[in-house]
């Protein structure tokens, strides 16, 4: 039992972590489930503590998903590793930037980007259907660093929807299919979560017992998510991507304009 929290609150957070782990393993964006749940359950906690607890929980679920994908999918390491390295560095910088720039200022821009990604994916039925990497050598390395750095800063600074953006960008700019893009995104997401935790944990922005409880549920959810993605392939991931991004658009629109 976590001190100060009722069983019903813990149960609600555990269910949110389970569902977040499932969604995150398939198409990313589990933070859009866990973070509102944590804010609702812990209204007196600092935002940084909420984000730190969310990152701790997420890194275990995402790490489990990355490991399971790596066992079954031929991972595009030459793109993934440079992107993960750049994301690790820039995610820490993004976490530091939370102190001087309100993340809410990004909401309208993120909403537009989500709408654009969903519309582009929906209109192109062949988008992400075939795995045909577009770049090699120095160009691949440079593009991976650029993508990883940009998305890493965003994840450390704001975070929600990072996995979904990564999947879209890996397909659009690197020619991956949905399954390989989802697999690669998990490795990059692990790096961004670890880097952000490198800032949050030393500064005391973590609820350890609650984080461990939610991490276990997140791992369980990621197990089921990766199982379905690996079993049904890119077509399933594409459908899930459109459904989840559509839900994200509605939520961002509500939070922005309501």
C-alpha positions in Angstrom: 0.0 0.0 0.0 1.2 3.5 -0.9 1.0 5.8 2.1 -1.7 8.5 1.9 -3.6 7.0 -1.1 -6.9 5.1 -0.9 -7.1 1.6 -2.5 -9.6 2.9 -5.1 -7.1 5.6 -6.2 -4.3 3.1 -6.4 -6.5 0.7 -8.4 -7.4 3.5 -10.8 -3.7 4.4 -11.3 -2.8 0.8 -11.8 -5.4 0.3 -14.5 -4.2 3.6 -16.2 -0.6 2.3 -16.1 -1.7 -1.1 -17.6 -3.6 0.6 -20.4 -0.8 3.1 -21.0 1.7 0.3 -21.3 -0.5 -1.5 -23.8 -1.0 1.6 -26.0 2.7 2.7 -25.7 3.9 -0.7 -26.8 1.9 -0.6 -30.0 1.9 3.1 -31.2 3.3 5.2 -28.3 1.5 7.9 -26.4 1.0 6.2 -23.1 1.8 9.4 -21.3 -1.5 10.9 -22.5 -3.2 8.2 -20.3 -0.9 8.1 -17.3 -0.2 11.8 -16.8 -3.8 13.0 -16.6 -4.5 10.0 -14.3 -1.7 11.1 -12.0 -2.7 14.7 -12.0 -6.3 13.8 -11.1 -5.2 11.4 -8.3 -2.5 13.7 -6.9 -3.7 17.3 -7.3 -1.4 18.6 -4.6 1.8 17.2 -6.1 4.2 19.3 -8.1 4.0 18.8 -11.9 7.7 17.8 -12.0 6.9 15.0 -9.5 4.1 13.8 -11.6 6.3 13.8 -14.7 9.1 12.0 -12.8 6.8 9.3 -11.5 5.3 8.9 -15.0 8.8 8.6 -16.6 9.9 6.0 -14.1 6.8 3.9 -14.8 7.0 4.3 -18.5 10.7 3.4 -18.9 10.1 -0.2 -17.6 7.2 -0.8 -20.0 8.9 0.7 -22.9 12.1 -1.2 -22.1 10.2 -4.4 -22.0 8.6 -3.6 -25.4 12.0 -2.7 -26.9 13.4 -6.0 -25.7 10.5 -8.1 -27.1 10.6 -6.3 -30.5 14.4 -6.8 -30.7 14.0 -10.5 -30.3 11.5 -10.8 -33.2 12.1 -7.9 -35.6 15.3 -7.1 -37.4 16.1 -3.9 -35.7 17.5 -1.0 -37.8 20.3 -0.3 -35.4 22.3 2.0 -37.7 19.4 4.5 -37.5 18.1 3.7 -34.1 21.2 4.0 -32.0 22.4 7.5 -33.2 18.8 8.7 -32.8 18.7 7.2 -29.3 22.0 8.9 -28.4 20.9 12.3 -29.6 17.5 11.8 -27.9 19.2 11.0 -24.6 21.2 14.2 -24.5 18.4 16.5 -25.7 15.8 14.9 -23.4 17.8 16.0 -20.4 18.0 19.5 -21.8 14.2 19.4 -22.4 13.6 18.4 -18.8 15.7 21.3 -17.6 13.8 23.7 -19.9 10.5 22.9 -18.1 11.6 25.3 -15.4 11.6 28.4 -17.6 9.1 27.8 -20.4 5.4 26.7 -19.7 4.8 23.5 -21.7 1.2 24.6 -22.3 2.4 27.0 -24.9 3.1 24.1 -27.1 -0.4 22.7 -27.1 -1.7 24.5 -30.3 1.4 23.5 -32.2 1.2 19.9 -31.1 -2.4 19.7 -32.0 -1.6 20.9 -35.6 1.2 18.4 -35.9 -1.1 15.5 -34.8 -3.8 16.5 -37.3 -1.2 16.7 -40.0 0.3 13.2 -39.2 -3.1 11.6 -39.0 -4.3 13.2 -42.3 -1.1 12.2 -44.1 -1.3 8.6 -42.9 -5.0 8.3 -43.6 -4.7 9.6 -47.2 -1.8 7.4 -48.1 -2.9 3.8 -47.8 0.6 2.6 -48.6 2.2 4.7 -45.9 4.3 2.4 -43.7 3.2 -0.8 -45.5 6.6 -1.8 -46.9 10.0 -1.6 -45.1 12.3 0.2 -47.5 15.0 2.2 -45.7 15.8 5.4 -47.6 19.2 6.4 -46.4 22.7 4.9 -45.8 26.0 6.0 -44.4 26.6 9.6 -43.3 23.2 10.8 -44.4 21.4 8.2 -42.4 23.6 9.0 -39.3 23.0 12.8 -39.7 19.2 12.4 -40.1 19.0 10.1 -37.2 20.9 12.6 -34.9 18.5 15.3 -36.1 15.4 13.3 -35.5 16.5 12.0 -32.2 17.6 15.4 -30.9 14.4 17.1 -31.8 12.1 14.4 -30.4 14.3 13.9 -27.4 14.0 17.6 -26.4 10.2 17.4 -26.9 9.9 14.3 -24.7 12.0 15.7 -21.9 10.2 19.1 -22.1 6.5 18.0 -22.7 6.3 14.3 -23.6 2.8 13.3 -24.5 2.6 11.6 -27.9 6.3 11.1 -28.3 6.1 7.5 -29.4 3.5 8.3 -32.0 5.5 11.1 -33.4 8.6 8.9 -33.5 6.7 6.2 -35.5 5.4 8.7 -38.0 8.9 10.3 -38.5 10.7 6.9 -38.9 8.2 6.0 -41.6 8.1 9.4 -43.3 11.9 10.2 -43.3 13.5 6.8 -43.2 11.2 4.5 -45.1 10.4 2.1 -42.3 7.1 0.1 -42.2 4.9 0.5 -39.1 6.2 -2.5 -37.3 9.9 -1.6 -37.7 9.1 2.1 -36.9 7.3 1.0 -33.7 10.2 -1.2 -32.7 12.8 1.5 -33.3 10.7 4.1 -31.5 10.8 2.0 -28.3 14.6 2.1 -28.2 14.6 5.9 -28.6 11.9 6.3 -26.1 13.8 4.3 -23.5 16.7 6.7 -24.0 14.6 9.8 -23.6 12.9 8.4 -20.4 16.3 7.5 -18.8 17.7 11.0 -19.6 14.6 12.8 -18.1 14.8 10.6 -15.0 18.5 11.6 -14.7 17.1 15.1 -14.0 13.9 14.3 -12.1 15.2 11.7 -9.6 18.3 13.5 -8.2 16.0 16.5 -7.6 13.5 14.4 -5.7 10.7 14.6 -8.3 9.6 11.0 -7.8 7.0 9.0 -5.7 9.0 5.7 -5.4 6.4 3.3 -4.1 3.7 4.5 -6.5 6.2 4.5 -9.4 7.2 0.9 -8.8 3.5 -0.2 -8.6 2.7 1.6 -11.9 5.9 0.3 -13.5 4.8 -3.3 -12.9 1.4 -2.6 -14.5 3.0 -0.8 -17.4 5.2 -3.8 -18.1 2.2 -6.1 -18.1 0.4 -3.9 -20.5 3.4 -3.7 -22.8 3.6 -7.5 -22.9 0.1 -7.7 -24.4 0.7 -4.7 -26.7 3.9 -6.1 -28.2 2.3 -9.6 -28.6 -0.6 -8.2 -30.7 1.7 -5.9 -32.8 4.1 -8.8 -33.5 1.3 -11.2 -34.3 -0.7 -9.0 -36.6 2.1 -6.9 -38.2 2.2 -3.4 -39.8 -1.5 -3.4 -40.8 -2.6 -3.7 -37.1 -0.1 -1.0 -36.0 -1.3 1.4 -38.7 -4.9 1.0 -37.7 -4.0 1.4 -34.0 -1.9 4.4 -34.9 -4.8 6.2 -36.6 -7.2 5.4 -33.8 -4.9 6.5 -31.0 -3.8 9.7 -32.8 -7.4 10.5 -33.4 -8.1 10.2 -29.7 -5.0 12.4 -29.0 -6.3 15.1 -31.3 -9.7 15.2 -29.5 -7.9 15.4 -26.1 -5.5 18.1 -27.2 -8.3 20.1 -28.8 -10.3 19.9 -25.6 -7.4 20.8 -23.4 -6.4 23.7 -25.7 -9.8 25.3 -26.3 -12.1 24.2 -23.5 
